[in-house]
Amino acid sequence: MLSLYRPDILPVRGPQETGHEAVPAARSLDARIEYLRRVSLFAECTDGELSRIAAISRTVEVPAGTIVTEIGKPGDSFAFIIDGRVSVETPAGMAPALGPGGFFGEMSLLDGEPRSATVTATTDLRLLVIEGTHFWRLLKETPDLVRSVLKVLSRRVRRLEQAARGR
């Protein structure tokens, strides 16, 4: 079996500084397409677009308790949750947890700034990860995805603003 985990794509630190499971090579492009169909962000994508997204993504498995991203650290990947849940901590406090269909990491790729949240696996996770080098190509090729990402980002900013105001 070949592990698809690469620290340069998704630096993962588990509770014991180990933490990735080998992902069977048998997970095919078709399986990744089926995962993507479950992500609301891709609801407007065609089968061809889903195929292109799946082709540039990697499946990564992460054990519970692992810090997946950390505030202030460089960000070089975008991840979609296939299975499992994560907690999200921002400078303003805890944000809503994310589960299947949720995603994180897009902000650092969009603005080049360090991570704005610490994301921790609260259960074992299965993620689809897209490297930053492929992210811009993906946005260029799937305009509906750009609109979806912008909507989600806007909602997240509004929630953070409300939390900062104490609502």
Number of C-alpha atoms within 10 A of each C-alpha: 8 10 14 17 21 12 9 11 18 19 17 21 19 18 11 8 10 12 18 18 15 15 17 12 11 9 11 13 18 13 13 21 20 15 22 23 18 15 16 13 21 19 14 15 18 13 11 11 17 22 18 16 26 23 15 17 22 22 25 23 22 25 23 18 18 24 22 21 24 20 15 12 14 16 26 21 23 23 22 24 24 24 17 21 22 27 19 21 18 15 12 13 12 14 17 12 15 19 19 19 20 20 21 20 23 20 18 20 20 12 8 13 13 17 22 20 25 19 24 24 23 19 17 16 21 22 25 23 23 25 19 20 12 14 20 14 12 18 15 11 14 20 12 16 19 15 13 16 17 11 12 13 14 12 12 14 11 12 15 18 13 12 14 12 9 7 7
